[in-house]
Amino acid sequence: MHPWLQRLRHDLLKRAVWPARDLAELLESGRPASPRDLQALRDGLFGLRADDGSACDARALFARLRESAPAELPAAGLERFAAGLDEAMGAVSADSLPAALGAVLRLEALFEALFATRGP
């Protein structure tokens, strides 16, 4: 995997998606949702850190990362990922756990599509 994609996955994607995956598993097991669950999804998108240690959200972090994106990644794929971030950030801000969970989990598919365009 290209180092830029590894960084995107490490610095942004896993911070957002991994808590969402864990939450989806817990909800499937029958545990009821709590207000902390939605907060965990928010934290994964709004509680990030930039390279310099400053606080930022996923949109700002992706904009910074995008500046150094490999030329072979198609602009359309990067735009789809950015739009997915916007959707997820809006969903977690709207206080609807099902919508937020679905939007955050879709980021993984958008990343996989971006990775697939890069090739081996």
C-alpha positions as CSV (number, residue, x, y, z in Angstrom):
1,M,0.0,0.0,0.0
2,H,1.3,3.5,-0.9
3,P,2.6,5.3,2.2
4,W,0.1,8.1,1.7
5,L,-2.8,5.7,1.8
6,Q,-1.3,4.1,4.9
7,R,-1.2,7.5,6.5
8,L,-4.8,8.3,5.6
9,R,-5.9,5.0,7.0
10,H,-3.8,5.4,10.2
11,D,-4.4,9.1,10.9
12,L,-8.0,9.5,9.9
13,L,-9.9,6.3,8.8
14,K,-9.1,4.1,11.8
15,R,-9.9,6.8,14.3
16,A,-13.4,7.1,12.8
17,V,-14.2,3.7,11.5
18,W,-12.9,1.4,14.3
19,P,-15.2,2.8,17.0
20,A,-18.1,2.5,14.5
21,R,-17.3,-1.2,13.8
22,D,-17.1,-1.9,17.5
23,L,-20.4,-0.1,18.1
24,A,-22.1,-2.0,15.3
25,E,-21.0,-5.3,16.8
26,L,-22.3,-4.3,20.2
27,L,-25.6,-3.2,18.9
28,E,-25.9,-6.4,16.9
29,S,-25.4,-8.4,20.1
30,G,-28.4,-6.7,21.6
31,R,-26.8,-4.1,23.7
32,P,-28.9,-0.9,23.7
33,A,-27.4,2.3,22.5
34,S,-26.3,5.1,24.9
35,P,-25.5,8.8,24.4
36,R,-21.8,7.8,24.8
37,D,-22.0,5.8,21.6
38,L,-22.9,8.8,19.5
39,Q,-20.2,10.8,21.3
40,A,-17.6,8.1,20.4
41,L,-18.5,8.5,16.8
42,R,-18.2,12.3,17.0
43,D,-14.8,12.0,18.7
44,G,-13.6,9.9,15.8
45,L,-14.3,12.7,13.4
46,F,-14.0,15.9,15.4
47,G,-11.3,15.0,18.0
48,L,-8.3,14.4,15.7
49,R,-4.8,15.9,15.8
50,A,-2.8,17.3,12.9
51,D,0.9,16.6,12.4
52,D,1.8,19.6,14.5
53,G,-0.3,18.3,17.4
54,S,-3.1,20.9,16.9
55,A,-6.7,19.8,17.3
56,C,-8.6,19.4,14.0
57,D,-11.5,17.6,12.6
58,A,-11.6,15.0,9.9
59,R,-12.4,17.5,7.1
60,A,-9.4,19.7,8.0
61,L,-7.1,16.7,8.4
62,F,-8.1,15.3,5.0
63,A,-7.5,18.7,3.4
64,R,-4.0,18.7,4.8
65,L,-3.3,15.2,3.7
66,R,-4.8,15.8,0.3
67,E,-2.1,18.4,-0.4
68,S,0.4,15.6,-0.6
69,A,-1.8,12.9,-2.3
70,P,-0.1,10.8,-5.0
71,A,-0.8,12.1,-8.5
72,E,-2.0,8.6,-9.6
73,L,-5.1,8.9,-7.3
74,P,-8.0,10.1,-9.3
75,A,-9.4,13.5,-8.2
76,A,-12.9,12.0,-8.4
77,G,-12.1,9.3,-5.8
78,L,-10.6,11.9,-3.5
79,E,-13.7,14.0,-4.0
80,R,-16.0,11.1,-3.1
81,F,-14.0,10.5,0.0
82,A,-14.2,14.1,1.0
83,A,-18.0,14.0,0.4
84,G,-18.3,10.9,2.5
85,L,-16.5,12.8,5.3
86,D,-18.9,15.6,5.0
87,E,-21.8,13.2,5.1
88,A,-20.4,11.4,8.2
89,M,-19.7,14.6,10.0
90,G,-23.2,15.9,9.3
91,A,-24.7,12.7,10.5
92,V,-22.9,12.5,13.8
93,S,-23.9,16.1,14.4
94,A,-27.5,15.4,13.8
95,D,-28.0,13.1,16.8
96,S,-29.3,10.1,14.9
97,L,-27.2,7.1,15.9
98,P,-28.3,4.8,13.0
99,A,-27.6,7.5,10.4
100,A,-24.3,8.4,12.0
101,L,-23.2,4.8,12.3
102,G,-24.0,4.0,8.6
103,A,-22.3,7.2,7.3
104,V,-19.1,6.5,9.3
105,L,-19.0,2.9,8.2
106,R,-19.4,4.0,4.6
107,L,-16.0,5.8,4.9
108,E,-14.3,2.4,4.8
109,A,-15.8,1.5,1.5
110,L,-14.8,4.9,0.1
111,F,-11.3,4.3,1.3
112,E,-11.2,0.8,-0.3
113,A,-12.4,2.3,-3.6
114,L,-9.7,4.9,-3.4
115,F,-7.1,2.1,-2.6
116,A,-8.4,0.0,-5.5
117,T,-7.8,2.9,-8.0
118,R,-4.2,3.0,-6.9
119,G,-3.4,-0.6,-7.8
120,P,-0.8,-2.8,-6.2
